Amino acid sequence: MQIEPRDISWQDAYKLLVGSVLPRPIAFVSTVDEEGRANLAPFSFFTCISANPMLICFAPMVRGSDGAKKDTLRNIEKTKEFIINIVSDDIISQVNECATEYSPGVDEFTIAGLGKEAGQKVKIPRVQECKIHLECKLHELHHYGSHPGSGSLVVGRVVLVSVADNLYEDGKINTSKLKPVGRLAGHAYTRANSDTFILTRSNISKEK
Ligand SMILES: Cc1cc2nc3c(=O)[nH]c(=O)nc-3n(C[C@H](O)[C@H](O)[C@H](O)COP(=O)(O)O)c2cc1C
């Protein structure tokens, strides 16, 4: 099967992407609007870019139902700040709940019953139940259209990493204790700890 994106709908192109690029990590992004009301939503088009400067990115798409900008993007455009709360398997149903299209101003922390604690370097609340928080300032923003199917790229500069003390060992994250979850296609998720294996290299470098 050979498929050219120009021959298919954006919905079919989306299905090809999420079925090919997986498992994807989940950025649980907290923001506030101009009135200081909190917003929380998951984004699995999410990855790291650079360690120095410490940059991450995620990609909110235009809302498929009505072509509107997602609240997360609108809030970041206004405040230039956000927090990536890292997702563990114990809160995955609350994460899923926060993906519902609530009206602007609805506080998903309250809806999902998640606790808030103050960010240290940004004026954004972070999710108390998460074991890692990446506090970010907006570094760059790119838009690739404003029609359904298109998306934007939010690049954040990490200004603070907070890690639960019991997870941080010898300068590394103990990922067995983190219990990360990845997103697959459709409504499927995977637990990253359920089938892990180690491959060593003879010329292993300092990158470990
Ligand atoms: C696990 C998960 C990952 C998601 N990843 C994305 C994504 O990468 N990009 C996107 O536009 N929407 C994604 N969504 C959908 C958004 O979370 C959803 O549109 C949400 O309502 C956006 O909220 P907001 O308007 O408050 O920003 C994802 C949903 C789930 C459950």
The ligand as a Gaussian input file, in Angstrom:
#p B3LYP/6-31G(d) Opt

LIG

0 1
 C       -3.657000      10.856000      25.778000
 C       -4.129000      11.968000      24.880000
 C       -3.235000      12.618000      24.062000
 C       -3.643000      13.688000      23.252000
 N       -2.726000      14.289000      22.438000
 C       -3.101000      15.355000      21.692000
 C       -2.131000      16.018000      20.863000
 O       -0.946000      15.671000      20.815000
 N       -2.569000      17.097000      20.132000
 C       -3.853000      17.541000      20.205000
 O       -4.189000      18.524000      19.563000
 N       -4.777000      16.928000      20.988000
 C       -4.429000      15.864000      21.737000
 N       -5.353000      15.248000      22.524000
 C       -6.700000      15.836000      22.639000
 C       -6.707000      17.039000      23.613000
 O       -6.305000      16.634000      24.913000
 C       -8.126000      17.626000      23.674000
 O       -8.427000      18.206000      22.433000
 C       -8.350000      18.630000      24.793000
 O       -9.724000      18.925000      24.863000
 C       -7.584000      19.921000      24.606000
 O       -7.897000      20.716000      25.724000
 P       -7.800000      22.279000      25.761000
 O       -8.783000      22.860000      24.761000
 O       -8.154000      22.582000      27.183000
 O       -6.384000      22.664000      25.416000
 C       -4.989000      14.123000      23.283000
 C       -5.917000      13.431000      24.095000
 C       -5.499000      12.362000      24.866000
 C       -6.490000      11.630000      25.729000

